[in-house]
């Protein structure tokens, strides 16, 4: 069952990046962040993703998050880069 959370988690982070980071920051727990990273890393692959090409997946994740991050600060943009790399090293 745990493996089914990755795609919805990735879709949420991509579509609502600002809200996503606000949610992560609300409790300031590293475990919550790591849970999201683990879910997306483990099962957040779309049909178009080749799991052996993590750089391509990471770039698509970053691009979608940044495109939907209207009015985001430079800090948030930087966090997107880190988050994408954490998910798809």
C-alpha positions, 0 to 999 in steps of 0.5 A: 500500500505504501508504494501507491502514495508516490504519484499523488505525492509528486503531483501535489508537490508539483502542482502546489509547491508553495503550499507543499513547503508551507506544510513541510515547515508547519511542524518543522520535523525532518521525518515529515520531509523524509517521508515525502522524499521516500514516497516520491523516490520509491513510487513517484514515477510516471509512465514517461519516466525511465527510473534509470535516468534520475537526472531527467526525472529530477529536471521534470520535477523541478521544472513543474514545481518552478512553473507552478511556484507563482511569486515564490522567493529565491529561497523557495526556488532553491528548496525546489532544487534541493527537494528534487535532488533528494527525491531523484539523486 
